[in-house]
């Protein structure tokens, strides 16, 4: 398995009870997994733990055979090789699309950065927008640029937090299709969280259903939801 989470427990400081309880997840390379649940079920917390933004107090996490967390190990966020797209996309408003995408390419030369930036714009079909600023883009275009920026450093896993929540209902179906095609073209293992079953049906191959920090269902999306 490409991603393994074993017996994971997490609790926010001010909480009496665990927010994540005995979590066990295995994901194959290239799978697109939707984590489904109501608000407060722990969906986004799992992404933050995987990204290295929160620390569990018990369990094991491995990505591509590398242990990134156990009782003796905590790999910092910048060394995990994990890309994350936040719910509000978190694009830098003072930077052009091109500079947003190149921002995380620290170890590349300038020509390499520009080449990778063009590759990412071609991937998300927005090559003509490289000199635009985020405020000049629609919500769907901002999302695609945020995805391009997250994928540009070639992460092992792409994490997306409620990727469709800020989009117009009339556009959701198209954006879901676009996202699925981008992820497939990039050939990147991906996890996204949502409270909408339609998101999971349209994008994911596998779904994990959470309730109060516990997995209550886990399997093929068609078996779990439909």
SERO-4910 file (N, C-alpha, C, O; in steps of 0.05 Angstrom, whole numbers):
BEGIN
 pado doro    nc1    nc2    nc3   cac1   cac2   cac3    cc1    cc2    cc3    oc1    oc2    oc3
  Unk    A     17    -24      0      0      0      0     17     25      0     39     26     12
  Unk    A      8     46    -14     24     70    -16     22     87      9     41     99     18
  Unk    A     -3     89     20     -7    104     45    -18     84     66    -38     70     60
  Unk    A     -6     83     89    -16     67    111    -19     84    136      0     97    145
  Unk    A    -43     83    148    -48     95    173    -57     73    192    -77     60    187
  Unk    A    -43     70    215    -49     48    233    -54     58    261    -38     72    273
  Unk    A    -78     51    272    -84     57    300    -79     86    308    -67     91    329
  Unk    A    -87    104    291    -81    133    296   -101    146    315   -125    142    312
  Unk    A    -90    160    334   -107    175    353    -97    204    354    -73    210    354
  Unk    A   -117    223    355   -110    251    357   -131    265    374   -155    259    373
  Unk    A   -122    285    389   -140    301    405   -130    330    406   -107    336    412
  Unk    A   -149    349    400   -142    377    404   -140    384    433   -152    371    450
  Unk    A   -123    403    440   -115    409    467   -139    413    486   -139    404    509
  Unk    A   -159    428    476   -181    435    494   -204    414    495   -224    418    508
  Unk    A   -200    392    480   -221    372    479   -217    350    500   -194    343    506
  Unk    A   -239    340    511   -238    319    530   -234    292    516   -220    274    525
  Unk    A   -248    289    493   -248    263    479   -231    265    453   -226    287    443
  Unk    A   -222    243    443   -207    242    418   -223    252    394   -247    246    392
  Unk    A   -210    268    377   -223    277    352   -220    256    331   -237    254    313
  Unk    A   -198    240    332   -193    218    314   -188    193    332   -171    194    349
  Unk    A   -203    172    327   -202    149    344   -195    123    329   -210    114    312
  Unk    A   -171    112    335   -163     87    325   -167     85    294   -180     66    284
  Unk    A   -156    104    280   -160    106    251   -141     87    236   -117     86    241
  Unk    A   -152     71    218   -137     52    202   -146     56    173   -169     51    166
  Unk    A   -127     64    156   -132     69    127   -109     59    111    -86     63    118
  Unk    A   -115     46     88    -95     38     69   -103     47     41   -126     43     33
  Unk    A    -85     60     27    -92     71      0    -70     62    -19    -46     64    -14
  Unk    A    -79     53    -42    -60     44    -63    -50     68    -79    -63     89    -80
  Unk    A    -27     65    -92    -16     86   -108    -35     92   -131    -45     75   -145
  Unk    A    -40    118   -136    -57    127   -157    -87    128   -151   -103    138   -167
  Unk    A    -95    118   -127   -123    119   -120   -132    148   -113   -116    164   -104
  Unk    A   -157    153   -119   -170    178   -111   -191    171    -90   -211    158    -96
  Unk    A   -186    180    -66   -203    173    -43   -218    197    -32   -206    217    -27
  Unk    A   -244    193    -29   -260    214    -16   -266    207     13   -274    185     19
  Unk    A   -261    227     31   -268    223     59   -294    239     64   -295    263     61
  Unk    A   -315    224     70   -342    235     72   -351    236    101   -347    217    116
  Unk    A   -364    258    108   -375    260    136   -386    287    141   -381    307    127
  Unk    A   -402    289    162   -414    314    170   -393    333    182   -371    324    188
  Unk    A   -400    358    185   -383    377    198   -376    368    226   -393    359    242
  Unk    A   -349    369    233   -340    360    259   -334    330    261   -327    320    283
  Unk    A   -336    316    239   -331    287    239   -301    280    239   -293    258    245
  Unk    A   -284    300    233   -255    296    234   -242    294    206   -218    288    204
  Unk    A   -258    301    185   -247    298    158   -223    316    153   -201    306    146
  Unk    A   -226    341    158   -204    360    153   -180    355    172   -157    360    165
  Unk    A   -186    346    196   -165    339    215   -147    318    204   -122    320    208
  Unk    A   -158    298    191   -141    277    179   -122    289    158    -98    282    157
  Unk    A   -132    307    141   -114    320    122    -92    336    135    -69    334    127
  Unk    A    -99    350    156    -79    366    171    -58    349    184    -35    356    185
  Unk    A    -66    326    193    -47    307    205    -28    296    183     -4    295    187
  Unk    A    -39    288    161    -23    278    139     -4    299    128     19    293    121
  Unk    A    -13    324    128      4    346    118     26    354    138     44    369    131
  Unk    A     24    345    162     43    352    183     36    378    198     53    389    212
  Unk    A     11    387    195      2    411    209     -9    406    237    -11    424    253
  Unk    A    -15    381    243    -23    372    269     -8    346    276      0    331    258
  Unk    A     -3    342    302     12    318    311     -7    299    327    -19    308    347
  Unk    A     -9    274    318    -25    255    334    -10    248    360     13    257    364
  Unk    A    -22    233    378     -7    225    402     -3    194    402     10    183    420
  Unk    A    -14    181    381    -10    152    380    -15    142    351    -33    153    338
  Unk    A     -1    122    343     -6    110    317     18    110    298     40    118    306
  Unk    A     14    102    273     35    101    253     24    112    226      2    105    219
  Unk    A     41    128    213     34    137    186     58    132    168     81    140    174
  Unk    A     53    118    145     74    113    126     65    122     98     42    118     91
  Unk    A     83    136     83     77    144     56     99    132     38    123    139     41
  Unk    A     91    116     19    110    104      0    133     90     14    156     92      6
  Unk    A    126     75     35    146     60     50    162     75     70    179     64     84
  Unk    A    158    102     72    173    119     90    156    126    114    133    136    111
  Unk    A    166    121    138    151    127    162    153    157    167    175    168    171
  Unk    A    130    170    168    130    199    174    120    206    202    124    228    212
  Unk    A    107    185    215    100    189    243     97    162    257     85    144    247
  Unk    A    109    161    280    104    140    300    113    152    327    118    176    329
  Unk    A    115    135    348    121    145    375    149    156    377    157    169    397
  Unk    A    166    151    356    193    162    356    199    181    333    220    193    331
  Unk    A    180    184    315    184    198    290    163    219    285    139    214    289
  Unk    A    172    243    276    153    263    266    168    279    244    184    296    250
  Unk    A    161    273    219    174    287    197    159    313    193    134    314    191
  Unk    A    174    335    192    161    362    189    147    364    162    154    351    143
  Unk    A    128    383    162    111    386    138    126    389    112    119    376     92
  Unk    A    147    406    112    161    412     88    177    389     76    186    390     54
  Unk    A    181    368     93    197    345     84    180    320     78    191    299     73
  Unk    A    154    323     78    136    300     74    130    294     45    121    272     39
  Unk    A    133    314     28    126    309      0     96    307     -4     86    291    -20
  Unk    A     81    324     11     52    324     10     43    351      0     51    372      9
  Unk    A     25    351    -20     13    376    -31    -14    380    -20    -30    361    -18
  Unk    A    -21    404    -12    -48    409     -1    -61    433    -14    -49    454    -18
  Unk    A    -87    430    -21   -103    451    -31   -124    458    -10   -141    441     -3
  Unk    A   -123    482      1   -140    490     23   -168    498     12   -171    503    -12
  Unk    A   -187    498     30   -215    504     22   -218    531      8   -234    534    -10
  Unk    A   -202    551     18   -204    578      5   -183    582    -16   -179    604    -26
  Unk    A   -169    560    -24   -148    559    -44   -121    572    -35   -100    563    -44
  Unk    A   -123    593    -18    -99    606     -7    -78    615    -28    -54    613    -23
  Unk    A    -88    625    -50    -70    637    -70    -60    664    -60    -74    678    -45
  Unk    A    -36    671    -67    -24    696    -59    -36    718    -76    -30    719   -100
  Unk    A    -51    737    -65    -65    757    -82    -47    776    -96    -54    787   -117
  Unk    A    -22    781    -85     -4    800    -97     14    787   -118     31    801   -130
  Unk    A     11    761   -123     28    747   -142     11    739   -167    -13    733   -164
  Unk    A     23    739   -190     10    729   -214      6    699   -212     18    686   -194
  Unk    A    -10    688   -230    -14    659   -231     13    645   -234     18    625   -220
  Unk    A     30    655   -252     57    642   -256     73    642   -230     85    621   -223
  Unk    A     74    664   -216     90    665   -191     78    649   -169     92    637   -153
  Unk    A     51    647   -168     38    629   -149     47    600   -153     54    587   -133
  Unk    A     47    591   -177     55    564   -183     84    559   -178     92    537   -168
  Unk    A    101    578   -184    130    574   -180    139    578   -151    162    572   -144
  Unk    A    121    588   -134    129    595   -106    142    572    -91    162    576    -77
  Unk    A    131    548    -94    141    525    -79    164    510    -92    173    489    -81
  Unk    A    174    520   -114    196    506   -129    223    517   -121    238    527   -137
  Unk    A    229    514    -96    253    526    -84    279    516    -95    298    531    -98
  Unk    A    281    490   -101    306    478   -108    312    478   -138    332    467   -146
  Unk    A    295    490   -153    299    490   -182    312    516   -192    309    537   -179
  Unk    A    326    515   -214    336    539   -227    313    554   -239    291    544   -242
  Unk    A    317    579   -247    296    595   -258    284    583   -284    260    582   -287
  Unk    A    301    574   -303    290    560   -327    274    535   -320    253    530   -332
  Unk    A    283    520   -300    268    496   -291    241    503   -279    221    490   -284
  Unk    A    241    525   -263    216    534   -251    196    542   -273    173    535   -272
  Unk    A    206    557   -292    188    567   -314    178    544   -331    154    544   -339
  Unk    A    195    524   -336    186    500   -351    165    485   -336    145    477   -347
  Unk    A    169    481   -310    149    467   -294    123    482   -292    102    471   -293
  Unk    A    125    509   -289    101    526   -288     84    522   -313     60    520   -312
  Unk    A     97    523   -336     83    520   -362     70    492   -363     47    489   -372
  Unk    A     85    471   -354     73    444   -354     48    443   -337     28    430   -345
  Unk    A     48    456   -314     25    456   -296      2    472   -308    -21    464   -305
  Unk    A      7    494   -321    -14    509   -334    -26    494   -357    -50    495   -362
  Unk    A    -10    478   -371    -21    461   -392    -38    439   -380    -59    432   -391
  Unk    A    -29    428   -357    -44    407   -344    -72    417   -336    -92    402   -340
  Unk    A    -74    441   -326   -101    451   -317   -114    468   -339   -135    481   -334
  Unk    A   -102    469   -363   -114    482   -386   -119    512   -381   -140    523   -387
  Unk    A    -98    526   -370   -100    554   -365    -74    569   -373    -66    588   -360
  Unk    A    -62    560   -395    -37    572   -403    -39    602   -409    -19    617   -404
  Unk    A    -61    611   -418    -64    640   -425    -68    658   -401    -70    682   -404
  Unk    A    -69    646   -377    -75    661   -352    -50    666   -335    -52    675   -313
  Unk    A    -26    660   -345     -3    660   -328      4    688   -317     16    690   -295
  Unk    A     -4    709   -331      2    737   -321    -22    750   -307    -21    773   -299
  Unk    A    -43    734   -303    -66    744   -288    -62    743   -258    -44    728   -249
  Unk    A    -77    758   -243    -77    756   -214   -101    740   -204   -121    739   -218
  Unk    A   -100    728   -180   -123    712   -171   -150    726   -172   -170    713   -179
  Unk    A   -151    752   -166   -177    766   -166   -189    768   -194   -213    774   -197
  Unk    A   -173    763   -214   -183    764   -242   -193    737   -252   -202    734   -274
  Unk    A   -192    717   -234   -201    690   -241   -228    683   -229   -235    693   -208
  Unk    A   -242    665   -242   -267    654   -230   -259    634   -207   -236    627   -204
  Unk    A   -279    626   -192   -274    606   -171   -263    580   -181   -244    569   -169
  Unk    A   -273    571   -203   -263    546   -215   -235    549   -225   -219    530   -222
  Unk    A   -228    572   -236   -201    577   -246   -182    579   -223   -159    569   -224
  Unk    A   -190    592   -201   -173    594   -177   -167    567   -166   -145    561   -158
  Unk    A   -188    549   -166   -184    522   -156   -163    507   -173   -145    494   -162
  Unk    A   -165    510   -199   -146    496   -216   -117    507   -213    -98    491   -214
  Unk    A   -114    533   -208    -87    544   -203    -77    534   -176    -53    527   -174
  Unk    A    -94    532   -156    -86    521   -130    -77    492   -133    -57    484   -120
  Unk    A    -91    477   -149    -83    449   -154    -56    448   -169    -38    432   -162
  Unk    A    -53    465   -189    -28    467   -204     -4    473   -185     17    461   -187
  Unk    A     -9    492   -167     13    500   -148     20    477   -130     43    472   -124
  Unk    A     -1    462   -121      4    439   -103     18    416   -116     35    403   -104
  Unk    A     12    412   -142     24    390   -157     52    396   -167     69    378   -171
  Unk    A     58    422   -172     83    430   -184    108    418   -171    126    410   -186
  Unk    A    110    417   -145    135    405   -133    136    375   -134    154    363   -122
  Unk    A    117    362   -148    116    333   -151    113    319   -124    130    303   -116
  Unk    A     91    325   -109     87    312    -83     79    282    -87     70    274   -108
  Unk    A     82    267    -66     74    239    -66     43    237    -65     31    219    -78
  Unk    A     31    255    -50      2    254    -46     -9    282    -48      3    301    -39
  Unk    A    -33    284    -60    -47    310    -62    -71    309    -43    -88    290    -45
  Unk    A    -73    329    -25    -95    331     -6   -112    355    -13   -102    377    -18
  Unk    A   -139    351    -14   -157    373    -21   -179    375      1   -193    356      6
  Unk    A   -181    399     13   -200    403     34   -225    416     23   -225    440     15
  Unk    A   -247    401     22   -273    412     12   -269    427    -15   -275    450    -16
  Unk    A   -259    413    -35   -252    427    -60   -275    440    -75   -270    457    -93
  Unk    A   -300    432    -69   -322    443    -85   -340    461    -68   -361    471    -79
  Unk    A   -334    466    -43   -352    481    -26   -356    510    -33   -376    522    -27
  Unk    A   -336    522    -46   -337    551    -53   -346    556    -82   -345    578    -91
  Unk    A   -356    535    -95   -363    537   -123   -393    540   -126   -409    529   -111
  Unk    A   -401    554   -147   -429    557   -154   -441    529   -160   -428    513   -174
  Unk    A   -465    524   -150   -477    498   -154   -480    490   -183   -477    467   -190
  Unk    A   -484    510   -201   -487    504   -229   -461    495   -242   -461    482   -263
  Unk    A   -438    502   -230   -412    495   -241   -401    469   -230   -381    458   -240
  Unk    A   -412    460   -208   -400    437   -193   -395    413   -210   -374    400   -209
  Unk    A   -415    405   -226   -412    381   -242   -388    382   -261   -373    363   -263
  Unk    A   -385    405   -274   -363    409   -293   -336    409   -278   -317    397   -287
  Unk    A   -335    423   -255   -310    425   -240   -302    398   -229   -278    392   -229
  Unk    A   -321    382   -220   -315    355   -211   -302    339   -234   -282    326   -229
  Unk    A   -314    341   -258   -302    326   -281   -274    336   -287   -256    320   -292
  Unk    A   -271    363   -286   -244    374   -292   -224    364   -272   -201    356   -279
  Unk    A   -231    364   -246   -213    356   -225   -205    326   -229   -182    319   -226
  Unk    A   -225    310   -235   -219    281   -239   -199    277   -262   -181    261   -260
  Unk    A   -203    292   -283   -185    290   -307   -157    300   -300   -137    288   -309
  Unk    A   -155    322   -285   -129    333   -277   -114    313   -260    -90    308   -265
  Unk    A   -127    301   -240   -114    282   -223   -105    257   -238    -84    246   -234
  Unk    A   -123    248   -256   -116    224   -273    -92    230   -290    -74    213   -293
  Unk    A    -91    254   -303    -69    261   -320    -43    264   -305    -22    256   -314
  Unk    A    -45    275   -280    -21    278   -263    -12    252   -251     10    249   -242
  Unk    A    -30    232   -251    -24    205   -239    -14    208   -211      7    197   -203
  Unk    A    -30    222   -194    -22    227   -167    -42    216   -147    -66    220   -151
  Unk    A    -33    202   -127    -51    192   -106    -64    216    -92    -50    235    -84
  Unk    A    -90    215    -89   -104    239    -79   -125    232    -58   -138    211    -60
  Unk    A   -128    250    -39   -149    247    -19   -163    274    -17   -151    295    -14
  Unk    A   -190    274    -18   -205    298    -14   -227    293      6   -238    271      8
  Unk    A   -234    314     21   -255    312     41   -279    328     31   -276    348     18
  Unk    A   -302    318     38   -327    330     29   -350    321     47   -348    301     61
  Unk    A   -371    337     48   -396    329     62   -418    321     41   -440    314     49
  Unk    A   -411    323     15   -430    320     -6   -425    293    -20   -404    288    -31
  Unk    A   -445    275    -19   -442    249    -32   -437    250    -62   -423    234    -73
  Unk    A   -449    270    -75   -445    273   -103   -416    278   -111   -406    268   -131
  Unk    A   -402    293    -94   -373    298    -98   -358    271   -100   -343    266   -118
  Unk    A   -364    254    -80   -350    228    -78   -358    210   -102   -340    197   -113
  Unk    A   -383    210   -109   -392    193   -132   -378    202   -158   -370    185   -173
  Unk    A   -376    228   -162   -365    238   -188   -335    236   -190   -324    235   -212
  Unk    A   -321    237   -167   -291    240   -168   -276    216   -157   -256    207   -169
  Unk    A   -286    204   -135   -270    184   -121   -275    156   -132   -295    149   -143
  Unk    A   -254    139   -129   -256    110   -134   -262     95   -109   -273     73   -109
  Unk    A   -255    107    -86   -258     95    -60   -268    116    -41   -261    139    -44
  Unk    A   -284    108    -21   -294    128     -2   -292    117     27   -295     93     32
  Unk    A   -285    136     44   -284    130     73   -304    148     87   -303    172     84
  Unk    A   -322    136    102   -343    151    116   -336    153    145   -331    133    158
  Unk    A   -335    178    155   -327    184    183   -352    193    199   -370    205    189
  Unk    A   -351    185    224   -371    196    243   -357    199    270   -348    179    282
  Unk    A   -356    223    280   -344    229    306   -316    217    308   -308    206    329
  Unk    A   -300    221    287   -272    213    287   -267    183    282   -244    175    284
  Unk    A   -288    168    276   -285    139    272   -294    132    244   -313    143    233
  Unk    A   -280    112    231   -289    102    205   -312     83    209   -311     64    224
  Unk    A   -335     90    196   -358     72    198   -363     57    172   -377     36    172
  Unk    A   -352     67    150   -353     52    124   -328     58    109   -316     79    111
  Unk    A   -319     38     93   -294     41     78   -295     22     54   -296     -3     59
  Unk    A   -294     32     30   -294     14      7   -299     28    -19   -297     52    -21
  Unk    A   -305     12    -40   -311     23    -66   -334     42    -65   -354     37    -51
  Unk    A   -332     65    -79   -352     86    -76   -380     76    -84   -399     84    -71
  Unk    A   -382     59   -104   -408     49   -113   -420     31    -93   -445     29    -90
  Unk    A   -404     16    -78   -414     -2    -57   -424     13    -32   -443      5    -19
  Unk    A   -409     35    -26   -415     49     -1   -438     69     -4   -455     71     14
  Unk    A   -439     83    -26   -458    106    -29   -483     98    -45   -505    104    -37
  Unk    A   -479     86    -68   -501     81    -86   -518     57    -78   -538     50    -91
***
